Amino acid sequence: MTKIEAKVLLDSTHNGARLTTMQLTYPRFVHAEYMTHRVFSRNAASSRAIPVAKMISNILDHPVVPIHWGANQKGMQAFQELSPEAASNCEELWLKGLEQTVAIVQGLIKEGLHKQIANRLLEPWMHITVIHSSTKWENFFKLRCHEMAEPHMAALAYAMRDSYENSVPVARTVHMPLVGFEGDEKLSQEEKMKVSVARCARVSYLTHDGRRDVQADLDLAERLSTNGHFSPWEHVAVYMPGNWGNFRDWRQYRWYVETGLEYTLADDIRQFEELARKYNV
């Protein structure tokens, strides 16, 4: 039932500098631990944005059930697991808790409560989807691919490490996740970058295998910029030596938008593409 997945969406490299974007799926209850790693750029599906009926349907079809039933003991780590019989009983109670909570949430909705509150009660059984980009991985893998890590967090870290190590980065100077679908070839470079931003932002309510509306993406990118929602602009980046926020050797689109220097972006792209052609790198 429980899904813990890491899928590489785009893997870029230039002069040895690598930037990788993944789509992650994992139990909502370990999201706080994931968020402690500040070198990552991420956009996560919000339980505020998804209708309650759809959320209930999702968790009834694919509820999160713990993958490790640790026995009660001192310390943060539950190395010893429950007996198979006790684990089975715990799973039965866990799913019973889901049934009871769904009934409570449905009652709250009948009273007119907004989804941003009602959905919170469903989070223990909920998966979360995250668009994740990073140039720095070593410390995360060291800490989380480890027996001392929380089991669900460790399973996610191992899935991410496997995807990262099995992915072959492609040489490029501009990193634009979720671009390359039918019709995208007609867009200008600037439009492709903005479409990429919008699609990364849509993680809250769009499966990235579905139908697309380029104009809606461009409109969303404009609203994100106008309203100061800059986190989705971090997944799009241009190769540039140096340290740029939480990225190394990749300057995020966010930097250009937030500093008001978007007009320099085309020059930066052209400069490094010319260098790449000149030196065949």
C-alpha positions as CSV (number, residue, x, y, z in Angstrom):
1,M,0.0,0.0,0.0
2,T,2.7,2.4,1.0
3,K,4.5,4.1,-1.9
4,I,8.1,5.3,-1.5
5,E,9.4,6.4,-4.9
6,A,12.1,8.6,-6.4
7,K,11.9,9.3,-10.2
8,V,14.5,11.5,-12.0
9,L,12.8,14.1,-14.1
10,L,15.9,15.8,-15.4
11,D,19.6,15.3,-14.9
12,S,22.0,18.0,-16.2
13,T,25.8,18.4,-16.1
14,H,28.3,21.0,-17.3
15,N,32.0,21.1,-16.6
16,G,31.5,18.5,-13.8
17,A,28.7,20.4,-12.1
18,R,25.6,18.3,-11.8
19,L,22.0,19.4,-11.1
20,T,19.3,16.7,-10.7
21,T,15.5,17.1,-10.4
22,M,13.4,14.3,-9.0
23,Q,9.7,13.6,-8.3
24,L,9.4,12.0,-4.9
25,T,6.4,10.2,-3.3
26,Y,6.5,9.2,0.3
27,P,4.4,9.1,3.5
28,R,3.3,12.6,4.6
29,F,4.3,11.9,8.2
30,V,8.0,12.0,7.5
31,H,7.8,15.2,5.5
32,A,9.0,17.3,8.4
33,E,12.3,15.2,8.6
34,Y,12.8,15.7,4.9
35,M,12.4,19.4,5.2
36,T,15.3,19.7,7.6
37,H,17.7,19.4,4.7
38,R,18.0,23.0,3.5
39,V,20.3,22.4,0.5
40,F,17.3,21.1,-1.4
41,S,14.9,23.1,-3.5
42,R,11.4,21.6,-3.4
43,N,7.7,22.1,-4.1
44,A,5.3,19.8,-2.3
45,A,1.7,18.9,-2.9
46,S,-0.5,20.7,-0.3
47,S,-3.4,19.1,1.5
48,R,-5.0,22.6,1.4
49,A,-5.2,22.4,-2.4
50,I,-6.9,19.0,-2.9
51,P,-10.6,18.6,-2.5
52,V,-11.6,16.5,0.5
53,A,-13.6,13.9,-1.5
54,K,-10.6,13.4,-3.8
55,M,-8.2,13.1,-0.8
56,I,-10.4,10.5,0.9
57,S,-10.6,8.5,-2.3
58,N,-6.9,8.6,-2.7
59,I,-6.1,7.4,0.8
60,L,-8.8,4.7,0.8
61,D,-7.3,3.4,-2.5
62,H,-3.7,3.8,-1.4
63,P,-3.4,4.4,2.3
64,V,0.0,4.8,4.0
65,V,0.6,1.8,6.3
66,P,3.9,1.8,8.2
67,I,6.5,-0.5,6.7
68,H,8.2,-1.1,10.0
69,W,6.3,-1.9,13.2
70,G,9.0,-1.2,15.8
71,A,8.6,-2.5,19.4
72,N,8.4,0.0,22.2
73,Q,11.9,0.6,23.6
74,K,14.2,3.4,24.9
75,G,15.6,5.9,22.5
76,M,14.6,7.2,19.1
77,Q,15.3,4.0,17.1
78,A,13.1,1.0,17.3
79,F,15.6,-1.6,16.2
80,Q,13.5,-4.6,17.3
81,E,10.2,-5.2,15.5
82,L,7.0,-6.5,16.9
83,S,6.1,-10.1,16.4
84,P,4.2,-10.9,13.2
85,E,1.0,-11.4,15.1
86,A,1.3,-8.0,17.0
87,A,2.3,-6.3,13.8
88,S,-0.8,-7.6,12.0
89,N,-3.0,-6.4,14.9
90,C,-1.4,-3.0,14.7
91,E,-2.0,-2.8,11.0
92,E,-5.7,-3.7,11.6
93,L,-6.0,-1.0,14.2
94,W,-4.2,1.5,12.0
95,L,-6.7,1.0,9.1
96,K,-9.6,1.1,11.6
97,G,-8.3,4.5,12.6
98,L,-8.5,5.5,9.0
99,E,-12.1,4.4,8.7
100,Q,-13.1,6.3,11.8
101,T,-11.2,9.4,10.8
102,V,-12.8,9.4,7.3
103,A,-16.2,9.4,9.0
104,I,-15.2,12.3,11.2
105,V,-13.9,14.3,8.2
106,Q,-17.1,13.7,6.3
107,G,-19.0,15.0,9.2
108,L,-16.9,18.1,9.3
109,I,-17.5,18.7,5.7
110,K,-21.3,18.4,6.2
111,E,-20.9,21.2,8.7
112,G,-19.3,23.4,6.0
113,L,-15.7,23.2,7.2
114,H,-13.0,24.2,4.6
115,K,-10.7,21.5,3.2
116,Q,-7.6,23.3,4.6
117,I,-8.7,22.2,8.0
118,A,-10.6,19.0,7.3
119,N,-7.8,17.4,5.2
120,R,-5.3,17.8,8.1
121,L,-6.9,14.9,10.0
122,L,-6.2,12.6,7.0
123,E,-2.4,13.3,6.9
124,P,-1.2,10.2,8.8
125,W,-2.6,8.0,6.0
126,M,-1.6,10.4,3.2
127,H,1.2,10.2,0.6
128,I,2.9,13.4,-0.5
129,T,4.4,14.3,-3.9
130,V,7.4,16.6,-4.1
131,I,9.4,18.1,-6.9
132,H,13.0,18.1,-5.6
133,S,16.2,19.7,-7.1
134,S,19.7,19.7,-5.8
135,T,23.4,19.9,-6.6
136,K,24.5,18.7,-3.2
137,W,23.6,15.1,-2.0
138,E,26.5,13.8,0.0
139,N,25.4,14.8,3.5
140,F,21.8,13.7,2.9
141,F,22.9,10.2,1.8
142,K,25.4,9.9,4.7
143,L,22.7,10.8,7.3
144,R,19.6,9.1,5.9
145,C,21.0,6.0,4.1
146,H,21.8,4.7,7.6
147,E,20.5,2.2,10.1
148,M,19.9,5.0,12.6
149,A,17.6,6.8,10.3
150,E,13.8,6.6,10.7
151,P,12.8,3.6,8.5
152,H,10.5,5.4,6.1
153,M,13.0,8.3,5.7
154,A,15.8,5.7,5.1
155,A,13.7,3.9,2.5
156,L,13.1,7.3,0.7
157,A,16.8,8.1,0.9
158,Y,17.9,4.7,-0.5
159,A,15.3,5.2,-3.4
160,M,16.8,8.6,-4.1
161,R,20.3,7.4,-4.0
162,D,19.5,4.5,-6.4
163,S,17.8,6.9,-8.8
164,Y,20.7,9.3,-8.6
165,E,23.4,6.7,-9.1
166,N,21.5,5.0,-12.0
167,S,20.8,8.2,-13.8
168,V,23.1,9.5,-16.6
169,P,23.2,13.3,-16.6
170,V,23.0,15.0,-20.0
171,A,25.4,17.9,-20.9
172,R,23.5,21.1,-21.1
173,T,23.8,24.7,-19.8
174,V,20.1,25.3,-19.0
175,H,18.1,23.0,-16.7
176,M,14.4,23.0,-17.3
177,P,12.4,20.1,-15.7
178,L,9.1,19.0,-17.3
179,V,9.8,20.6,-20.7
180,G,9.9,18.5,-23.9
181,F,6.3,17.5,-24.3
182,E,4.4,17.9,-27.6
183,G,4.2,21.6,-28.6
184,D,7.0,22.7,-26.3
185,E,9.4,22.9,-29.3
186,K,7.4,25.9,-30.6
187,L,8.2,28.0,-27.5
188,S,11.0,30.5,-27.1
189,Q,13.8,29.8,-24.6
190,E,12.2,32.3,-22.1
191,E,8.8,30.7,-22.5
192,K,10.2,27.2,-22.0
193,M,11.8,28.3,-18.7
194,K,8.6,29.9,-17.5
195,V,6.5,26.8,-18.5
196,S,9.0,24.7,-16.5
197,V,8.5,26.9,-13.5
198,A,4.8,26.6,-13.7
199,R,4.8,22.8,-14.1
200,C,7.1,22.4,-11.1
201,A,4.6,24.6,-9.1
202,R,1.6,22.5,-10.2
203,V,2.8,19.5,-8.2
204,S,0.0,20.3,-5.8
205,Y,-2.7,19.3,-8.3
206,L,-1.3,18.0,-11.6
207,T,0.0,14.6,-12.5
208,H,2.9,15.3,-14.9
209,D,1.7,12.5,-17.3
210,G,-1.5,14.3,-18.2
211,R,-2.9,17.0,-20.5
212,R,-1.1,20.4,-20.6
213,D,-2.1,23.9,-21.4
214,V,1.0,26.1,-22.2
215,Q,-0.9,29.4,-22.0
216,A,-2.2,28.4,-18.5
217,D,1.4,27.6,-17.6
218,L,2.7,31.0,-18.8
219,D,-0.2,32.7,-16.9
220,L,0.7,30.8,-13.8
221,A,4.3,31.8,-14.0
222,E,3.3,35.4,-14.3
223,R,1.1,35.2,-11.2
224,L,3.8,33.4,-9.2
225,S,6.3,36.2,-10.0
226,T,3.8,39.0,-9.3
227,N,2.7,37.5,-6.0
228,G,6.2,36.7,-4.8
229,H,6.0,32.9,-4.9
230,F,9.6,32.3,-5.8
231,S,10.3,28.7,-4.7
232,P,9.2,27.1,-8.0
233,W,11.7,29.3,-9.8
234,E,14.5,27.4,-8.1
235,H,14.2,24.3,-10.2
236,V,15.1,26.1,-13.4
237,A,18.8,27.1,-13.5
238,V,21.6,28.2,-15.8
239,Y,25.1,26.9,-15.5
240,M,27.2,29.5,-13.7
241,P,30.4,28.8,-11.6
242,G,30.1,29.8,-8.0
243,N,27.7,29.3,-5.1
244,W,24.1,30.5,-5.7
245,G,21.9,30.0,-2.7
246,N,21.6,26.3,-2.0
247,F,23.0,25.4,-5.5
248,R,26.6,25.0,-6.5
249,D,27.6,26.1,-10.0
250,W,24.0,26.5,-11.2
251,R,22.3,29.9,-10.9
252,Q,18.6,29.6,-10.2
253,Y,16.0,31.4,-12.3
254,R,14.8,32.7,-8.9
255,W,17.9,34.8,-8.7
256,Y,17.1,36.6,-11.9
257,V,13.4,37.2,-11.0
258,E,13.9,38.2,-7.4
259,T,16.8,40.6,-8.2
260,G,15.0,42.2,-11.1
261,L,17.8,41.1,-13.5
262,E,15.9,38.9,-15.9
263,Y,17.2,40.9,-18.7
264,T,20.7,39.4,-18.1
265,L,19.4,35.8,-18.4
266,A,19.6,35.6,-22.1
267,D,23.1,36.9,-22.1
268,D,24.2,34.4,-19.5
269,I,22.7,31.5,-21.5
270,R,24.3,32.7,-24.7
271,Q,27.7,33.2,-23.1
272,F,27.9,29.6,-21.8
273,E,26.5,28.1,-24.9
274,E,29.2,29.8,-26.9
275,L,31.9,28.6,-24.5
276,A,30.5,25.1,-24.8
277,R,30.7,25.2,-28.5
278,K,34.1,26.8,-28.6
279,Y,35.7,24.3,-26.2
280,N,33.5,21.3,-27.1
281,V,32.4,20.8,-23.5
